[in-house]
Amino acid sequence: MIVRDLAEANKNERRVDSEGWTSVRLLLREDNMGFSFHITTIHKDAELEMEYKNHLESVYCMTGEGSIEDLATGEVHQIRPGIMYALDKHDRHILRADKGSEMVMACVFNPPVVGNEVHGPDGAYPAAEPETADTAGAVPPI
Ligand SMILES: CC(=O)NCC[C@H](N)C(=O)O
């Protein structure tokens, strides 16, 4: 069993800060769960264009308000506590936090994020290097 404290993880290398967001990665590939699990804060007024070409991501909003724009269709969905979105088509999108509103989200990535990935100029995290004997997990990807 793995038990971790968000407050502790927030003080160590599990915390990753980037432009407009902070991600605390409670589960990583090395945990062999087949996914990674992050608590991510989208900073006030942030506007983030992303396209996770190498990952599937689902996101659940716990606090704060904003919107997500699907760049393939132009559709805009409001985000508030209780809303989940899943980027099942590696959808290119813009996530916006409302003016003055910080959003706290629970995020799951498949395949799992390895460590301190941040977005490249293409809005994606790089594909992870293949696992070694040391990092290979017993649980196959979902
Ligand atoms: C919701 C979202 O995609 N935010 C960007 C950061 C990312 N989710 C992460 O936690 O690594």
The ligand as a MOL file (V3000), in Angstrom:
LIG
                    3D

  0  0  0     0  0            999 V3000
M  V30 BEGIN CTAB
M  V30 COUNTS 11 10 0 0 0
M  V30 BEGIN ATOM
M  V30 1 C -5.0430 20.4520 -15.8750 0
M  V30 2 C -3.7020 20.4300 -16.5180 0
M  V30 3 O -3.4830 19.7490 -17.4690 0
M  V30 4 N -2.7990 21.2130 -15.9640 0
M  V30 5 C -1.4300 21.2470 -16.3740 0
M  V30 6 C -0.5560 20.4670 -15.4100 0
M  V30 7 C -0.7800 18.9750 -15.4760 0
M  V30 8 N -2.0920 18.5430 -15.3610 0
M  V30 9 C 0.0350 18.2560 -14.4130 0
M  V30 10 O -0.4140 18.1170 -13.2770 0
M  V30 11 O 1.1360 17.8090 -14.7320 0
M  V30 END ATOM
M  V30 BEGIN BOND
M  V30 1 1 1 2
M  V30 2 2 2 3
M  V30 3 1 2 4
M  V30 4 1 4 5
M  V30 5 1 5 6
M  V30 6 1 6 7
M  V30 7 1 7 8
M  V30 8 1 7 9
M  V30 9 2 9 10
M  V30 10 1 9 11
M  V30 END BOND
M  V30 END CTAB
M  END
